[in-house]
Amino acid sequence: MTQHVVRIPWRHNDTISRWDDVCVWAIEQFGLPGERYTTHPVEDYMDFVFESSKDAVHFTLKWL
């Protein structure tokens, strides 16, 4: 199964509320992580891994 990764880098001026907006929007659009997507935060970025290319494109257009 192909997975579609959307990587959002942490930025110097990021705020907690910006990341809240990203995560809440993802939950509202795709549900909780686990079925349609998963998340993988690391020190320099957060990956959103989608099962559907359409979901990945939708997310990308909104947040990148």
TORPA-422715 format. One line per field, with one value per residue: residue number from 0; x, y, z of N, C-alpha, C in turn. Coordinates in Angstrom, 1 decimal. Example, Ala and Ser with C-alpha at 12.3 -4.5 7.8 and 13.67 -1.06 7.14 Angstrom:
BEGIN
num 0,1
n_px 13.2,12.8
n_py -5.7,-2.2
n_pz 7.8,7.1
ca_px 12.3,13.7
ca_py -4.5,-1.1
ca_pz 7.8,7.1
c_px 13.2,12.9
c_py -3.3,0.0
c_pz 7.8,7.9
//
This chain:
BEGIN
num 0,1,2,3,4,5,6,7,8,9,10,11,12,13,14,15,16,17,18,19,20,21,22,23,24,25,26,27,28,29,30,31,32,33,34,35,36,37,38,39,40,41,42,43,44,45,46,47,48,49,50,51,52,53,54,55,56,57,58,59,60,61,62,63
n_px 0.8,0.6,1.9,1.4,3.3,3.2,5.1,5.6,7.5,9.0,8.8,10.6,9.1,6.7,3.7,1.9,-0.8,-1.0,-0.1,-2.1,-4.3,-3.6,-3.6,-6.2,-7.8,-7.0,-8.1,-10.8,-11.3,-10.4,-10.7,-9.7,-6.2,-5.0,-6.7,-7.3,-5.0,-1.7,0.4,3.7,5.7,8.8,12.0,12.5,10.4,7.0,5.5,2.7,1.0,-0.7,-3.2,-4.6,-4.1,-5.6,-6.5,-4.0,-3.2,-5.3,-4.7,-2.2,-2.6,-4.0,-2.2,0.5
n_py -1.2,2.2,5.0,8.4,11.1,14.1,16.7,18.9,21.5,22.6,26.0,29.0,31.1,29.8,29.2,27.9,27.9,28.0,25.4,24.0,24.7,23.4,20.7,20.3,21.0,18.9,16.7,17.4,17.2,14.6,12.8,11.1,10.4,7.4,5.8,7.0,8.5,9.0,10.5,11.8,13.3,14.9,16.3,18.4,18.6,17.7,14.9,14.1,11.3,9.9,7.6,8.0,9.6,11.8,12.8,13.6,15.6,17.5,18.2,19.3,21.5,23.1,23.6,24.0
n_pz 0.0,-0.9,0.7,1.5,2.2,4.0,4.9,7.4,8.3,11.5,12.3,13.0,14.0,14.7,16.5,19.3,18.9,16.1,15.5,16.8,15.3,12.8,13.6,14.7,12.4,10.7,12.2,12.1,9.3,8.6,10.6,13.7,14.1,12.7,11.1,8.4,8.3,9.8,12.3,12.8,14.8,15.0,15.9,14.1,12.3,11.4,10.3,8.3,7.4,4.9,3.7,1.4,-1.7,-2.5,0.0,1.0,-0.9,-0.5,2.2,1.9,0.2,1.9,4.1,3.2
ca_px 0.0,1.3,1.6,1.6,3.8,3.2,6.0,5.5,8.7,8.8,9.4,11.1,8.0,5.5,3.0,1.1,-2.1,-0.9,-0.1,-3.4,-5.1,-3.3,-4.1,-7.7,-8.3,-6.8,-9.1,-12.2,-11.4,-10.0,-10.9,-8.5,-5.1,-5.0,-7.3,-7.0,-3.6,-1.0,1.3,5.0,6.5,10.3,12.6,12.6,9.2,5.9,4.9,1.3,1.1,-2.0,-3.4,-5.2,-3.4,-6.5,-6.4,-2.7,-3.3,-6.2,-4.0,-1.1,-3.2,-4.4,-1.2,1.8
ca_py 0.0,3.4,6.0,9.8,11.9,15.6,17.1,20.3,21.8,23.6,27.3,29.8,31.9,29.0,29.3,26.7,28.0,27.6,23.9,23.5,24.9,22.3,19.4,20.3,20.9,17.5,15.8,17.7,16.7,13.2,12.0,10.9,9.7,5.9,5.2,7.7,9.1,9.0,11.6,11.5,14.5,14.8,17.6,19.5,18.7,16.7,14.2,13.5,10.2,9.6,6.5,8.5,10.7,12.9,13.4,14.3,16.8,18.4,18.7,20.1,22.7,23.9,24.0,24.2
ca_pz 0.0,-1.0,1.7,1.0,3.3,3.9,5.9,7.8,9.2,12.5,11.9,14.1,14.6,15.0,17.8,19.7,18.3,14.7,15.4,17.2,14.1,11.9,14.1,14.8,11.1,10.3,12.8,11.6,8.0,8.3,11.8,14.5,13.5,12.9,10.0,7.2,8.4,11.1,12.5,13.3,15.1,15.4,16.4,13.1,11.5,11.7,9.1,8.3,6.5,4.4,2.9,0.2,-2.3,-2.4,1.3,1.1,-1.7,0.3,3.4,1.3,-0.3,3.0,5.0,2.7
c_px 0.9,0.9,2.1,2.0,3.7,4.0,5.9,6.6,8.3,9.5,9.7,10.0,6.7,5.0,2.3,-0.2,-2.1,-0.9,-1.4,-4.4,-4.9,-3.8,-5.6,-8.3,-8.2,-7.9,-10.5,-12.4,-11.3,-10.3,-9.6,-7.5,-5.3,-5.7,-6.9,-5.6,-3.0,-0.1,2.6,5.8,7.9,10.8,12.4,11.3,8.2,5.4,3.5,1.3,-0.3,-2.1,-3.9,-4.4,-4.3,-6.5,-5.1,-2.6,-4.1,-5.4,-2.9,-1.5,-3.6,-3.2,0.2,1.8
c_py 1.2,4.4,7.4,10.7,13.4,16.0,18.6,20.7,22.8,24.9,28.1,30.5,31.1,29.3,28.0,26.8,27.7,26.0,23.3,23.6,23.7,21.0,19.3,20.2,19.5,16.5,16.1,17.1,15.2,12.3,11.9,10.2,8.2,5.2,5.8,8.3,8.8,10.2,11.1,12.7,14.1,16.2,18.7,19.6,17.7,16.2,13.8,12.5,9.7,8.4,6.9,9.6,11.9,13.6,14.2,15.6,17.9,19.0,19.6,21.4,23.7,24.5,24.2,25.3
c_pz 0.0,0.1,1.2,2.2,3.0,5.1,6.2,8.7,10.3,12.1,13.1,14.8,14.8,16.4,18.1,19.0,16.8,14.6,15.9,16.0,13.1,12.3,14.2,13.4,10.5,10.9,12.3,10.2,7.8,9.5,12.6,13.8,13.7,11.7,8.6,7.1,9.7,11.1,13.1,13.5,15.5,15.6,15.4,12.2,12.0,10.4,9.3,7.1,6.1,3.6,1.5,-0.4,-2.3,-1.1,1.5,0.3,-1.0,1.4,2.9,0.9,0.8,3.8,4.5,1.7
//
